[in-house]
Amino acid sequence: MARREKQRYQKNTPAETPIESKVELVESSTPKASIKSNSNRIAMAFIFVFGVALYANTINFGFTLDDKLYITANEYTKKGFDGIAEIWTNDMMTGFFGKKKNLVEGGRYRPLALTTHAIEWEIFGKNARVAHFNNIILYGLTGVILLLVLQQIFKRESRDRWWWTLPVIATMLFLAHPTHTEVGANVKSRDEIMSVLFALLTMHSLFNYLKRENAISLVMSAVWFWLSLASKESSVTFLGVVPLTLIFFTNVSIKRGVVLMMPMIIATGAYLALRVWILGEEGGSLEVAQELMNKPYLNATGDERLASIFFTMALYLKLLVWPHPLTHDYYPFHPFATYEEMANGASGYVGWNEPMALISVLIYLVIFGYGVFTLLQRIRGKAPSILGYGALFYLGTFILFSNLFFDIGAFMNERFLFIPSLGFTIILAWLLVEKLGSKAGMIIAAVLILGYSAKTIDRNGAWKSDKSLAMADVGVSDGSAKVKMTMGSELLDEAKEPKNASRRQQILKEAEKYELQSLKIYPGYFPPLDILGNIYFEMENYAYSVHYFKGALRKKPYDKRMRNNMEAVANMAIKGKQHEAAIDAYLVLAKLYKGSERSRMYSALGEVYGKELNDLPNAMKFLKKAREADGQNAGVYQKMGIVYAMTNQRDSAMVNFTKAYKLDPDNARVLLNLGILYKQLGQNDLGEEYMRRAQEIDPTVVGSK
């Protein structure tokens, strides 16, 4: 079959051959792109240094964004070697949340990348510099392996200069593309780098097998692909990339092609079996938490969802061609609406009345149609179309991230272009090297590579910290509730720094602005409620603080931190004489708590009414509620005794003080109150005895309020 296909291709006349067929192709084996040649060694070294240089300025950056989920706040990662077993037997998010969270469809099982972070933590501790260094090295190595794979696919004529070949230019364009900054500059995105690196090693091994037919290469292709999937499952798209490449650039028979694919299929089956075994039903589920930040089209109609998806698909193409402006945040509702539009009641989605959505459908139909046409032409024996191959490569690897078939947890993300952009850069390199001629092609290539590199290095700076990232992107992602929330949170932290004491109120007001905007965009968003509670606490506006913490507690009523925050606000409100805020807070907590904790809240309410407001009837009302909630609370009986004493009900006061004494006999204040009451009842000796014992326990108690 391979011989017949070869003969059929050789019989094509120039008129029948597509214009993009100048690049020579592999026939039954790979070209002689030997890594032993000096020029190839130079090319490999150059590509490695180029890839490293692009992200060298990230070496001193800190951990940012989702790094806390997977590294700095992940209990498994922080255990170092001791956490590796748990990493391999749990969802990637379990080490952070403490229990399984089905936040994305199918869960996340990427143990290999997480294992590397655990090893780093064991050896170096919390060291962002080491983590960034390793990411940079892996990125450079990915470029080297990509170069080797492209050299295996596209022959380099002897007259070609090593630096002016399709493989070298395509690799440089790929490495330098600015949309990859989230991959290269963010430690967490090591899973992306490792996944692509191992997927490319899979292709390299398969082409080595085609050349030498050694079983080791075939076995290694299975190993590499399993490691790729264990790094990040998105490389499953290479199950389509590899046969696509074989069809376009080899004359391998169907039978031999099946043999080549079997190791990858076996590796995929092994990975999926392990994934389902570890994650259970969650591992194969298409269910996802019903929360807008994890299911962005949750509130969209069917038409809005589809139109919005095609709108973002057009934006992806635009970013490939013109990667500006860049942002890490495409959460509701960027890129569909600005804050002002959302504040004025605009929908967070687009419909089919949006021209770009319709244009996008047409563009993708053309891309798909042309790609399929060239594929069928190639199957019939025509010359390979680089344009068609690049188009299908892009579509095949991109479709997984499109939201068309399942929600990926965001409208879009620039890192999702990491693999698909290779199809684009191959086409671009082919146009420059093969179609424009040396002089024009070199000039444009130099401009593009230098421009991409400058943009990438400049964009890297945004990833220095969470604050720098929020500052860089809050203006770009104007319709995003998430980036505004992050900006407000960073400003809150800034306001707390002693060096900013003179600007404290100004910074807090700015933080307030961003959090209110975030809530305006997405009223049900939990973090801004929490952060606003903290902002108003710092402003000493305790009524507003209580208001927003109440909202947060409605969403997370069992959150211990939220409850503690609410109590802290209540306590400070008393000191600030903002009694209504304190009462409001204690009432909320009393409803949430049970038993002794509920008793404590009602007791605090009784004290506010009695001690602060001199409202003894309400004081007694809540103290009785406190007693009902917990009959063993000595403090409640003491406070009831005080109220009875203040209303001249001395017998009732004695009953309650005595009960408090029995429950807490070493409480100096209880002893003091008993002593005072006995003296008021004319039993001076007994009163003096209790007061003496009180002073022995606490010398400061007599005379204290």
Stockholm file with secondary structure:
# STOCKHOLM 1.0

chainA/1-705         MARREKQRYQKNTPAETPIESKVELVESSTPKASIKSNSNRIAMAFIFVFGVALYANTINFGFTLDDKLYITANEYTKKGFDGIAEIWTNDMMTGFFGKKKNLVEGGRYRPLALTTHAIEWEIFGKNARVAHFNNIILYGLTGVILLLVLQQIFKRESRDRWWWTLPVIATMLFLAHPTHTEVGANVKSRDEIMSVLFALLTMHSLFNYLKRENAISLVMSAVWFWLSLASKESSVTFLGVVPLTLIFFTNVSIKRGVVLMMPMIIATGAYLALRVWILGEEGGSLEVAQELMNKPYLNATGDERLASIFFTMALYLKLLVWPHPLTHDYYPFHPFATYEEMANGASGYVGWNEPMALISVLIYLVIFGYGVFTLLQRIRGKAPSILGYGALFYLGTFILFSNLFFDIGAFMNERFLFIPSLGFTIILAWLLVEKLGSKAGMIIAAVLILGYSAKTIDRNGAWKSDKSLAMADVGVSDGSAKVKMTMGSELLDEAKEPKNASRRQQILKEAEKYELQSLKIYPGYFPPLDILGNIYFEMENYAYSVHYFKGALRKKPYDKRMRNNMEAVANMAIKGKQHEAAIDAYLVLAKLYKGSERSRMYSALGEVYGKELNDLPNAMKFLKKAREADGQNAGVYQKMGIVYAMTNQRDSAMVNFTKAYKLDPDNARVLLNLGILYKQLGQNDLGEEYMRRAQEIDPTVVGSK
#=GR chainA/1-705 SS CHHHHHHHHHTCCTTTSCTTCCSCBCSSSCCCCCTTSHHHHHHHHHHHHHHHHHTGGGTTCCCCTTHIIIIITCHHHHTGGGGHHHHHTSCTTHHHHSSCCCCSTTCCCCHHHHHHHHHHHHHHSSCHHHHHHHHHHHHHHHHHHHHHHHHHHBCCCTTSCTTSSHHHHHHHHHHHCGGGHHHHHCGGGHHHHHHHHHHHHHHHHHHHHHHHCCHHHHHHHHHHHHHHHHHCGGGGGHHHHHHHHHHHHCCCCHHHHHHHHHHHHHHHHHHHHHHHHHHTHHHHCCCCCSCTTTSTTTTCCHHHHHHHHHHHHHHHHHHHHSCCSCCSCCCTTTTTCCHHHHHTTCCSSCCTTSHHHHHHHHHHHHHHHHHHHHHHHHHTTCCCCHHHHHHHHHHHHHGGGSSSSSCCSSSCCGGGGTTTHHHHHHHHHHIIIIISCHHHHHHHHHHHHHHHHHHHHHHHGGGGSHHHHHHHHTTTTTTCHHHHHHHHHHHHHHHHSGGGGGGHHHHHHHHHHHHHHHHHHCTTCHHHHHHHHHHHHHHTCHHHHHHHHHHHHHHCTTCHHHHHHHHHHHHHHHHTTCHHHHHHHHHHHHHHCCHHHHHHHHHHHHHIIIIITCCHHHHHHHHHHHHHHCTTCHHHHHHHHHHHHHTTCHHHHHHHHHHHHHHCTTCHHHHHHHHHHHHHTTCHHHHHHHHHHHHHHCTTCTTCC
#=GC SS_cons         CHHHHHHHHHTCCTTTSCTTCCSCBCSSSCCCCCTTSHHHHHHHHHHHHHHHHHTGGGTTCCCCTTHIIIIITCHHHHTGGGGHHHHHTSCTTHHHHSSCCCCSTTCCCCHHHHHHHHHHHHHHSSCHHHHHHHHHHHHHHHHHHHHHHHHHHBCCCTTSCTTSSHHHHHHHHHHHCGGGHHHHHCGGGHHHHHHHHHHHHHHHHHHHHHHHCCHHHHHHHHHHHHHHHHHCGGGGGHHHHHHHHHHHHCCCCHHHHHHHHHHHHHHHHHHHHHHHHHHTHHHHCCCCCSCTTTSTTTTCCHHHHHHHHHHHHHHHHHHHHSCCSCCSCCCTTTTTCCHHHHHTTCCSSCCTTSHHHHHHHHHHHHHHHHHHHHHHHHHTTCCCCHHHHHHHHHHHHHGGGSSSSSCCSSSCCGGGGTTTHHHHHHHHHHIIIIISCHHHHHHHHHHHHHHHHHHHHHHHGGGGSHHHHHHHHTTTTTTCHHHHHHHHHHHHHHHHSGGGGGGHHHHHHHHHHHHHHHHHHCTTCHHHHHHHHHHHHHHTCHHHHHHHHHHHHHHCTTCHHHHHHHHHHHHHHHHTTCHHHHHHHHHHHHHHCCHHHHHHHHHHHHHIIIIITCCHHHHHHHHHHHHHHCTTCHHHHHHHHHHHHHTTCHHHHHHHHHHHHHHCTTCHHHHHHHHHHHHHTTCHHHHHHHHHHHHHHCTTCTTCC
//
